[in-house]
């Protein structure tokens, strides 16, 4: 069941980010901040309930996921909005 929940969560996150790409810059920044907060909330869970008793407290795929997505959201927050010119009719 855990894999099903994780798959649905990833689909939800992907859809949220896709729809957020159509938002204004302020709303996009809020979505990035929300996603980064989710990454920070994941870390204590591994301390409270480690994935295994004999392995590392945070599995390497989780480290990669949290690391890559956190960097992507941080870069998105640090980026500047590019101004585009309206197309002439």
N, C-alpha and C positions, 0 to 999 in steps of 0.2 A: 504493500500500500504506500510505503514511503516514496517509491519511485513514481507512482502515479501522482501523488501530491506535488512532488518536485517538478514533474513534467508540466502539470497545470500551472504551477507558479511561474515557470520559465515562459510559457505561452502568454500568461498575463503580463509579465514584465515586458516581453517583446512587444505586445500590442500597446501597452501603455506608452512605451518609448516611441513607437511609430506614430501614435496619435498626438503625442506631445510635440513631435516635429512640426506639426501644423499650428501649434500655439504661438502666442506672442512670446517675446524673450523672457519676460518676468515669469510667466507660467512654466516655460521650459526650465528655467533655473530652479523653480520650486520642485519640479519633478526630479531633477538631478539631485537636489538636496534630500528629497524623500528616499531616493534609491540609495544614496550614500548612508543615510540613517539606517536603512535596512541592513546594509553591509556591517555597520558597527554593532547592530543588535544581534547579528549572527555570532560574533566572537564570544560573548559570555556563554552562549549555549554549548559550545564545544568544551568549555571549562566545567560547566555544570553536568553535562551528559556527554562524555567523550564517545566517539564513534565506536571504539573498541577498547578493551581493557589492556591489551598487550601492545597495540600499535601506537603511533603518534596521536596526541590529543586532537589534532586537526589533520584530517586526511589530505595528502598532497593535491588531489583534484579540487578540494574545497579551498585550499590556499591559492591555487591558480585562479579559480573562479573569483574569489573575493579580491585578489590582487589585481587581476586584469580589469574587472568591472569597476572597481573603485578608481583605478587610474583613468579609465575612460570617462567616468562621470566627473572626476576632478578636472580633467582637461576640458570637458565640455563647459564646466562652470568657469574656468579660467579664460576661455576663448571669448573673443569679441564678436559682436554681431556685424556681419558685413552688410553694407548698404548696397542695395541694387537699384538700378534705374528702372523706371516703369517703361515697358515696351510701347513704342509708338504704334498707333493704329494704322 
